[in-house]
Amino acid sequence: MADVVVGRDKCGEQRLVSLPLSRIRVIMKSSPEVSSINQEALVLTAKATELFVQYLATYSYRHGSGKEKKALTYSDLSNTAEESETFQFLADILPKKILASKYLKMLKEKREDEEENDNNDESDDEAES
């Protein structure tokens, strides 16, 4: 494991991962089930996270509009989360962006539908009586 070097830290020492281990430790300790964290587990979690993010970015770039633009965009990531079965669990974290006006219109339509359903339910109740 020590023969794979990703970069160097502030002191010039070689690092196996590029994510800050202290931040990952804080995130892991935020779980109530975790009492202590082994250093090896911390490094492996950091490396797995890096590989996952790299795979998500590569997949999104290849299957999105990134190839034409030579850039990875948020919409590429959100489309991947929505359309790929592998990344479906990210759909709530990476929702598609919509304009505020479209969102307000959707809310208005939803309210109108709910009011219509409530009125139909009241009419049905009166007809049964």
N, C-alpha and C positions, 0 to 999 in steps of 0.2 A: 504494500500500500504506500510505502514511503517513496517509491520510485516515480510516482506520478506527481508532478508539480504543476500547480495552476498559476501561481504568481508569487509575489513577494509582499510581505507586510511592511509597515513603516520602518522597522528596524533593518530591513533588507533580508530577513530570514525567509526561507521558502515556505509556501502555504499549500495545503492540499485542497482547500476550498476558498471560494471568493466571498461567500456570504459571511457577515459578522457573527461569530459563534456566540458572543454575549447576547445578541438579540434573539437568536434561536433558543438559547438557554432560558431567557425570560418568557418566551412564548410557550416553551415546553413546561416550565414551572407554573404557568397560569392554569394548567389543568389540575383539578383537585386530587386526581389519582396519582400524580407524580410527586414523590418526596425528594428523591435525589436523582441526579443524572450522571451517568458514567461518561467520561470524556470521549471514549470510542463511540458510544451511542450518539453523542452530540455531533461528532464529525461525520458519522455515517448519515445522520438525518440531514445535515447541511448538504452533503454531497448528493443524496437522493433528491433533495429539493432542487438543487441546481440542475440535475439531469432532467427532472420533470419539467421545469420551466423551459429548459432548452428544447425538449421534445415538443412541448406545447407551442412554442414560438416557431419552430421549424415546420411543424404540421400546419399551423395557421398560415404561415407564409406560403407554403407550397399549394395549399388548397384555397387560398383567398385571392384577393386582388393584388397582393403584395408583389407578385412576380412582374406584373405590368408596371407598377409604380416603383419597383425596387425598394419598397419600404413595407414594414409591418405596421398595420394600424389597429386601433381598438376594435373597429368593426370586423376586421379579420378574426380577432380573438373571440368576439362575441358570436360571430357566425359559427366558428368552430365549436364553441360550447353548446350552441343550440342544435347544430346539425350532426355532430359526431357523437356516436353512442359512447365512445370511450371517454369523452369530456363532458357528457351530459350533466354530471354532478356540479359543474361550474356554471350552469345556466343562471342560477340566482346571483352568483358573484359577478358574472360578466354579462349583464343584461344588454340587449340592444338599445342603443340610444334612440330616443324619439324626441321630437320637438315638444315644448311645453304646450303649444296650442293643440297638437294632436292628442296629448295626454288629457287635457281639459275636455276636449271633444269626446274622448272615450268615456271619461267620468260622467259627462252629461248624458250620454246615450245609456250608460249603465243605470243611472238614476231613473231615467225615463222608463226603461224596461222594468225596473223594480216596482215603480209606481203603477205601471200598467198591470203587472202581475198581481199586485196588492188589490187593485180595483177589480180584477177578474175574480180573485178569491172572495172579495166582499159580495160580488154579484152572485156567485155560486152559493154562498151561505144564505143570502136572502131568498134565492130560488128554492132552496131546500126547506126553508121555514114555512 
